[in-house]
């Protein structure tokens, strides 16, 4: 199973989570400190479009410009379609892509970055909407392997505005919890 296949499957899980949301849900708090569901969705739409533009053009000028409009779910699905279309060909995996403020990477690394985002924000969305989250096991394993390479220094994370400080989880916790902890999320978060 390729990283692209795992990411596509993971995005399908998110789609099921979001399909039943209502406008009344948009004000709900999320595990992303200070963000409501609206901000989290806008971030996801921006990221999906940013990755898609970077895959097509080599870089994207603005990674935080998406608008949800009157149809947040429609904006989200459109962004997913754009992302999947842009990364569908193998040639993008070898090209150098500038991923926002994070730097320039081979497309394969950019794809892994998106997978980590997809898995983590899938959990965020499920927690926000109080629905079960059942990500693909192989996708979680791959995302965890990649996330273990992300710098964990609280100073670096603060300066780069990437993730919150690492949250320690029990050694025998599920792999998803280890991934969440590495990304600065408490697996026990509740609204």
C-alpha positions as a Markdown table, in Angstrom:
| # | Residue | x | y | z |
|---|---|---|---|---|
| 1 | Unk | 0.0 | 0.0 | 0.0 |
| 2 | Unk | 1.5 | 3.4 | -1.0 |
| 3 | Unk | 1.4 | 6.5 | 1.1 |
| 4 | Unk | -1.0 | 8.0 | -1.4 |
| 5 | Unk | -3.3 | 5.0 | -1.1 |
| 6 | Unk | -3.2 | 5.3 | 2.7 |
| 7 | Unk | -3.9 | 9.0 | 2.6 |
| 8 | Unk | -6.8 | 8.6 | 0.2 |
| 9 | Unk | -8.3 | 5.9 | 2.5 |
| 10 | Unk | -7.7 | 8.2 | 5.5 |
| 11 | Unk | -9.4 | 11.1 | 3.7 |
| 12 | Unk | -12.4 | 8.8 | 3.1 |
| 13 | Unk | -12.7 | 8.3 | 6.8 |
| 14 | Unk | -12.7 | 12.0 | 7.4 |
| 15 | Unk | -15.4 | 12.4 | 4.7 |
| 16 | Unk | -17.7 | 10.0 | 6.7 |
| 17 | Unk | -17.0 | 12.0 | 9.9 |
| 18 | Unk | -17.9 | 15.3 | 8.2 |
| 19 | Unk | -20.8 | 14.2 | 6.0 |
| 20 | Unk | -23.4 | 14.6 | 8.8 |
| 21 | Unk | -22.1 | 17.8 | 10.4 |
| 22 | Unk | -24.5 | 20.7 | 10.5 |
| 23 | Unk | -24.0 | 24.5 | 10.6 |
| 24 | Unk | -24.8 | 24.3 | 14.3 |
| 25 | Unk | -21.6 | 22.2 | 14.8 |
| 26 | Unk | -19.3 | 24.9 | 13.3 |
| 27 | Unk | -18.9 | 26.7 | 16.6 |
| 28 | Unk | -17.8 | 23.6 | 18.6 |
| 29 | Unk | -14.4 | 23.7 | 20.2 |
| 30 | Unk | -11.7 | 21.4 | 18.9 |
| 31 | Unk | -8.6 | 19.8 | 20.3 |
| 32 | Unk | -6.6 | 22.4 | 18.4 |
| 33 | Unk | -6.3 | 25.1 | 21.0 |
| 34 | Unk | -8.4 | 28.2 | 20.3 |
| 35 | Unk | -10.0 | 26.7 | 17.1 |
| 36 | Unk | -13.6 | 26.0 | 16.5 |
| 37 | Unk | -14.7 | 23.5 | 13.9 |
| 38 | Unk | -14.9 | 26.4 | 11.5 |
| 39 | Unk | -11.3 | 27.2 | 11.9 |
| 40 | Unk | -10.2 | 23.6 | 11.8 |
| 41 | Unk | -12.2 | 23.0 | 8.5 |
| 42 | Unk | -10.8 | 26.2 | 7.0 |
| 43 | Unk | -7.3 | 25.0 | 7.9 |
| 44 | Unk | -7.9 | 21.6 | 6.3 |
| 45 | Unk | -9.3 | 23.2 | 3.2 |
| 46 | Unk | -6.3 | 25.6 | 3.0 |
| 47 | Unk | -3.9 | 22.8 | 3.5 |
| 48 | Unk | -5.5 | 20.5 | 0.9 |
| 49 | Unk | -5.4 | 23.4 | -1.7 |
| 50 | Unk | -1.9 | 24.3 | -0.6 |
| 51 | Unk | -0.6 | 20.8 | -1.2 |
| 52 | Unk | -2.4 | 20.6 | -4.5 |
| 53 | Unk | -1.0 | 23.9 | -5.8 |
| 54 | Unk | 2.5 | 22.9 | -4.6 |
| 55 | Unk | 2.2 | 19.6 | -6.4 |
| 56 | Unk | 1.2 | 21.3 | -9.6 |
| 57 | Unk | 3.4 | 24.4 | -9.5 |
| 58 | Unk | 6.2 | 23.5 | -7.1 |
| 59 | Unk | 5.0 | 25.9 | -4.4 |
| 60 | Unk | 1.9 | 27.6 | -3.2 |
| 61 | Unk | 2.0 | 31.4 | -2.4 |
| 62 | Unk | -0.7 | 31.3 | 0.4 |
| 63 | Unk | -1.4 | 28.3 | 2.7 |
| 64 | Unk | -4.0 | 30.0 | 4.8 |
| 65 | Unk | -6.5 | 31.6 | 2.3 |
| 66 | Unk | -9.3 | 29.2 | 2.0 |
| 67 | Unk | -12.9 | 30.2 | 2.6 |
| 68 | Unk | -15.7 | 27.8 | 3.5 |
| 69 | Unk | -18.5 | 30.0 | 2.1 |
| 70 | Unk | -22.1 | 28.8 | 2.6 |
| 71 | Unk | -21.2 | 25.1 | 2.1 |
| 72 | Unk | -18.3 | 24.1 | 4.4 |
| 73 | Unk | -18.7 | 20.4 | 3.6 |
| 74 | Unk | -18.7 | 21.2 | -0.1 |
| 75 | Unk | -15.6 | 23.4 | 0.3 |
| 76 | Unk | -13.9 | 20.5 | 2.1 |
| 77 | Unk | -14.7 | 17.9 | -0.5 |
| 78 | Unk | -13.6 | 20.1 | -3.3 |
| 79 | Unk | -10.3 | 20.6 | -1.6 |
| 80 | Unk | -9.9 | 16.9 | -1.1 |
| 81 | Unk | -10.6 | 16.3 | -4.8 |
| 82 | Unk | -8.0 | 18.9 | -5.8 |
| 83 | Unk | -5.4 | 17.4 | -3.5 |
| 84 | Unk | -6.0 | 13.8 | -4.7 |
| 85 | Unk | -6.0 | 14.8 | -8.4 |
| 86 | Unk | -2.7 | 16.7 | -7.9 |
| 87 | Unk | -0.9 | 13.8 | -6.2 |
| 88 | Unk | -2.4 | 11.0 | -8.3 |
| 89 | Unk | 0.7 | 10.7 | -10.6 |
| 90 | Unk | 4.0 | 9.2 | -9.5 |
| 91 | Unk | 6.0 | 12.0 | -11.1 |
| 92 | Unk | 5.0 | 14.4 | -8.4 |
| 93 | Unk | 6.7 | 12.2 | -5.8 |
| 94 | Unk | 10.2 | 12.9 | -7.0 |
| 95 | Unk | 9.7 | 16.7 | -7.6 |
| 96 | Unk | 10.7 | 19.3 | -5.0 |
| 97 | Unk | 7.7 | 21.0 | -3.5 |
| 98 | Unk | 7.8 | 24.0 | -1.2 |
| 99 | Unk | 5.4 | 23.3 | 1.7 |
| 100 | Unk | 4.5 | 26.6 | 3.2 |
| 101 | Unk | 6.8 | 27.8 | 5.9 |
| 102 | Unk | 8.1 | 24.3 | 6.5 |
| 103 | Unk | 10.6 | 24.2 | 3.6 |
| 104 | Unk | 11.1 | 22.4 | 0.3 |
| 105 | Unk | 10.9 | 18.6 | 0.2 |
| 106 | Unk | 10.6 | 15.7 | -2.3 |
| 107 | Unk | 6.9 | 15.1 | -3.1 |
| 108 | Unk | 7.1 | 11.8 | -1.3 |
| 109 | Unk | 7.9 | 13.6 | 2.0 |
| 110 | Unk | 5.2 | 16.2 | 1.3 |
| 111 | Unk | 2.7 | 13.3 | 0.8 |
| 112 | Unk | 3.8 | 11.8 | 4.2 |
| 113 | Unk | 3.3 | 15.3 | 5.8 |
| 114 | Unk | -0.2 | 15.4 | 4.5 |
| 115 | Unk | -0.9 | 11.9 | 5.8 |
| 116 | Unk | 0.2 | 12.9 | 9.3 |
| 117 | Unk | -2.1 | 15.9 | 9.0 |
| 118 | Unk | -5.0 | 13.8 | 7.8 |
| 119 | Unk | -4.8 | 11.3 | 10.6 |
| 120 | Unk | -4.3 | 13.9 | 13.3 |
| 121 | Unk | -7.1 | 16.2 | 12.1 |
| 122 | Unk | -9.4 | 13.2 | 11.5 |
| 123 | Unk | -9.1 | 12.5 | 15.3 |
| 124 | Unk | -9.6 | 16.2 | 16.0 |
| 125 | Unk | -12.8 | 16.2 | 13.9 |
| 126 | Unk | -14.1 | 13.0 | 15.4 |
| 127 | Unk | -13.5 | 14.3 | 18.9 |
| 128 | Unk | -15.1 | 17.7 | 18.0 |
| 129 | Unk | -18.2 | 16.0 | 16.6 |
| 130 | Unk | -18.3 | 13.3 | 19.3 |
| 131 | Unk | -18.2 | 10.4 | 16.8 |
| 132 | Unk | -16.1 | 7.3 | 16.6 |
| 133 | Unk | -12.7 | 7.5 | 14.9 |
| 134 | Unk | -11.5 | 4.4 | 13.2 |
| 135 | Unk | -8.5 | 5.3 | 11.1 |
| 136 | Unk | -6.7 | 2.7 | 8.9 |
| 137 | Unk | -4.2 | 0.9 | 11.0 |
| 138 | Unk | -1.5 | 0.9 | 8.3 |
| 139 | Unk | -2.0 | 4.6 | 7.8 |
| 140 | Unk | -1.6 | 5.3 | 11.5 |
| 141 | Unk | 1.6 | 3.2 | 11.5 |
| 142 | Unk | 3.1 | 5.1 | 8.6 |
| 143 | Unk | 2.1 | 8.5 | 10.0 |
| 144 | Unk | 3.6 | 7.5 | 13.4 |
| 145 | Unk | 6.9 | 6.5 | 11.7 |
| 146 | Unk | 7.1 | 9.8 | 9.9 |
| 147 | Unk | 6.0 | 11.9 | 13.0 |
| 148 | Unk | 8.8 | 10.3 | 15.0 |
| 149 | Unk | 11.2 | 12.3 | 12.8 |
| 150 | Unk | 9.6 | 15.7 | 13.6 |
| 151 | Unk | 11.6 | 17.8 | 16.0 |
| 152 | Unk | 10.2 | 17.7 | 19.5 |
| 153 | Unk | 12.0 | 20.7 | 21.0 |
| 154 | Unk | 9.3 | 23.0 | 22.5 |
| 155 | Unk | 11.3 | 26.0 | 21.4 |
| 156 | Unk | 11.5 | 24.8 | 17.8 |
| 157 | Unk | 7.8 | 24.1 | 17.8 |
| 158 | Unk | 7.0 | 27.5 | 19.2 |
| 159 | Unk | 9.3 | 29.3 | 16.8 |
| 160 | Unk | 8.1 | 27.4 | 13.8 |
| 161 | Unk | 4.4 | 27.4 | 14.9 |
| 162 | Unk | 4.0 | 23.8 | 14.1 |
| 163 | Unk | 2.8 | 21.6 | 16.9 |
| 164 | Unk | 2.2 | 22.0 | 20.7 |
| 165 | Unk | 4.8 | 20.4 | 23.0 |
| 166 | Unk | 4.8 | 16.6 | 23.1 |
| 167 | Unk | 2.2 | 15.0 | 25.4 |
| 168 | Unk | 3.5 | 11.9 | 27.1 |
| 169 | Unk | 1.3 | 8.8 | 26.7 |
| 170 | Unk | 1.7 | 5.4 | 28.4 |
| 171 | Unk | 4.1 | 3.0 | 26.6 |
| 172 | Unk | 1.4 | 0.5 | 26.1 |
| 173 | Unk | -1.0 | 3.0 | 24.5 |
| 174 | Unk | -2.4 | 2.5 | 21.0 |
| 175 | Unk | -0.2 | 3.7 | 18.1 |
| 176 | Unk | -2.8 | 6.4 | 17.4 |
| 177 | Unk | -2.3 | 7.8 | 20.9 |
| 178 | Unk | 1.5 | 7.8 | 20.4 |
| 179 | Unk | 1.0 | 9.8 | 17.2 |
| 180 | Unk | -1.3 | 12.2 | 18.9 |
| 181 | Unk | 1.1 | 12.7 | 21.8 |
| 182 | Unk | 4.0 | 13.4 | 19.4 |
| 183 | Unk | 1.9 | 16.0 | 17.7 |
| 184 | Unk | 1.1 | 17.7 | 21.0 |
| 185 | Unk | -2.4 | 16.4 | 21.5 |
| 186 | Unk | -3.8 | 14.7 | 24.6 |
| 187 | Unk | -5.6 | 11.5 | 23.6 |
| 188 | Unk | -7.9 | 12.1 | 26.6 |
| 189 | Unk | -9.1 | 15.5 | 25.3 |
| 190 | Unk | -12.8 | 16.3 | 25.7 |
| 191 | Unk | -14.7 | 19.4 | 24.8 |
